[in-house]
Amino acid sequence: MMGSRESVLVELYAFDVLSGGSRELVGQPWEQRRSVLEDLELDLKTDGLVRPVVYSADGVAMQQAGSKVGAEGTVSKQRRSTYRPGRS
């Protein structure tokens, strides 16, 4: 349908940030990278950015809780770990 426009809601789930301005954050622990993410001044209603809530809990319990509410999955990070590209 050429010429027609349809609005589509797009949301970005930001779990981590790897650079901030001119600062490279890859070598920083996740806690520091998350702090930078939290400090970003974005209007969550118009930018479509979702900062997932951080929980400190047993991974199995989190997956079970997520399944009960229909979550697609969970993301786990060690608070003091640095970023390593790829899946681990």
MOJODA-V818975 format. One record per residue. N is the residue number from 0. RES is the residue in one small letter. PHI is phi in whole degrees, -180 to 180 (none if undefined). OMEGA is omega in radians with two decimals (none if undefined). Layout:
BEGIN
n: [N N]
res: [RES RES]
phi: [PHI PHI]
omega: [OMEGA OMEGA]
END
This chain:
BEGIN
n: [0 1 2 3 4 5 6 7 8 9 10 11 12 13 14 15 16 17 18 19 20 21 22 23 24 25 26 27 28 29 30 31 32 33 34 35 36 37 38 39 40 41 42 43 44 45 46 47 48 49 50 51 52 53 54 55 56 57 58 59 60 61 62 63 64 65 66 67 68 69 70 71 72 73 74 75 76 77 78 79 80 81 82 83 84 85 86 87]
res: [m m g s r e s v l v e l y a f d v l s g g s r e l v g q p w e q r r s v l e d l e l d l k t d g l v r p v v y s a d g v a m q q a g s k v g a e g t v s k q r r s t y r p g r s]
phi: [none -66 90 -92 -123 -126 -80 -129 -77 -124 -124 -107 -92 -94 -93 -156 -137 -105 -153 -134 65 -96 -89 -84 -111 -55 -83 -89 -63 -55 -56 -71 -64 -64 -60 -62 -60 -64 -81 -62 -92 -122 -84 -62 -75 -102 -85 72 -92 -119 -98 -58 -70 -99 -120 -110 -156 -62 -59 -64 -63 -66 -64 -64 -64 -63 -62 -64 -102 82 -68 -72 171 -128 -120 -115 -142 -84 -56 -99 -82 -87 -78 -126 -60 93 -90 -129]
omega: [3.13 3.06 3.13 3.12 3.11 3.09 3.12 3.10 3.11 3.10 3.08 3.08 -3.09 -3.13 -2.99 3.04 -3.03 3.04 3.13 -3.05 3.11 -3.11 3.03 -3.06 -3.07 -3.10 -3.13 3.09 -3.13 -3.13 3.12 3.11 3.12 3.11 3.09 3.11 3.14 -3.10 3.12 -3.12 3.14 3.06 -3.03 -3.12 -3.09 -3.11 3.14 -3.13 3.08 3.04 -3.12 3.12 3.13 3.10 2.99 -3.08 3.07 -3.09 -3.14 3.13 3.13 3.12 3.12 3.12 3.11 3.11 -3.12 -3.11 3.07 3.11 3.14 -3.12 3.11 3.05 -3.12 3.08 3.03 -3.01 -3.07 -3.07 3.03 -3.11 3.02 -3.12 3.12 3.12 3.09 none]
END
